[in-house]
Amino acid sequence: MTASAQRPLDIHLHRKSRELELVYPGDERYRLSCEFLRVHSPSAEVKGHGPGQEVLQTGKIGVNITAIKPVGHYALQLVFDDGHDTGLYSWDYLRQLCSQQETLWQQYLERMTAAGASRDPQVQVINFQP
């Protein structure tokens, strides 16, 4: 698939529902939550600098996107209201997030559970061992 085929035809931020809608050829539509995009940021702050260095993002349930900036002809920079703005979302990476959304989200929820963490910044999870 060519880079131009990966680029969405239309991008729309739904601020109220906190979702980014991407429309591809063939009227293929995806809606990615701002939380999903934030916790899967391609930045070094989230991904680390190599395998096993990923940093679990917690408390991002209410995060929203405040700005979308094009980066050349290959990516978007998403600016989140928690101050995060260092990830460059290439067209290929966005397409990957769209096509693997369910799997990636389930893996994220499993990592949150294993870490005893919460998506809500106001909630502290305490696990009692029997």
C-alpha positions, 0 to 999 in steps of 0.5 A, a space after each residue: 500500500 502506498 503512503 498516499 493510500 494510507 492518508 485519510 481523506 478527511 479528519 474530524 475532531 468530535 470535541 464533545 465525544 472526545 473522538 477523532 474520526 478518520 475517513 479513508 477511501 471507500 468511505 471507510 470510517 474509524 473513530 478513535 477516542 482521544 484517550 486511545 490516541 493519548 495512551 498509544 502516543 508514538 512519543 518516546 515519553 510513552 513508547 520509550 527508547 526501545 522494547 520493554 521501555 514503554 510507560 503505562 499511561 494512566 488517568 487519561 479517561 477525560 483527555 481531549 485533543 486541543 489542536 491537530 497540526 499537520 507535519 509535512 505530508 506524512 504525519 499529524 501532531 496531536 496536542 492534548 489538554 494534559 500538555 502532551 504534544 510530542 508524538 508524531 502520528 504518521 499516516 501509517 501509524 494512524 492506519 495501524 491504530 484504526 485497524 488494530 483498535 480493538 486488540 490494542 485497547 484490550 491489551 491496554 486494559 489488561 496492562 492497566 489491570 495488571 498494574 492495579 492502575 485506573 483510567 480515571 485520574 481521581 481513582 486510586 486502585 488498591 488490591 488486597 491479596 488474600 
